[in-house]
C-alpha cells in the first residue's frame, strides 16, 4: 500500500457535512443547472428581456472583432492564458457564434483583469436577459475614476455605446 493509499484509507468522511449558505443571492433569471433541459428549450431560439441591449451587444461584438488588431487576436492563441484584450475579443467571437456561456466566461476573465470593454459586454449581456442587478454591477465596473471635471473625458460605457 502506498503512502497516498494509506492516507486515503484513514480519511474520515463526514456523513452529513455542513455546507455554508451561498453569499451571493440566487437570481431566478437563470435556469436550474441541476435539472436537465427539456428538448423544446433546446430547439427554441433565445428570447431576450431587453432586445435593445441584445442588439447593442451584437453590434459592439461585431465592431470589436472587425477592428481587433493582430496582437489582440493572436493573444489568445498561446500555451498560456490569454491577456484581457485577447479574452475580450474571444468572448465577442463566441457571442457572435452563439456560445453564450463561453462568451460570458471570457468576458468575466477579462473584466476581472480590468478590461472595461469586457465589463460593458457583461453589462449588456445581463441586461438583455433581464438581470438588471448584475448588469448594473458590471456597468459600475466600467466607470473610470480618472475622469476629469472639465467635461472632456467620457466614460467607457459612453464611448463603447457610440462605437456600437
Protein Blocks (a to p, Z undefined) as FASTA:
>chain_A
ZZklmmmmmpccdfbdcddddfbdcdfkbccfkbccdfklmmpccddfblmlmmmmmmmm
mmmmmmpcfklmmmmmcfbdcdfklmmmmmmmmmmnopaklmmmmmmmmmmnopaklmmm
mmmmmmmnopaklmmmmmmmmpcfkbcfkopaccfklmmmmmZZ
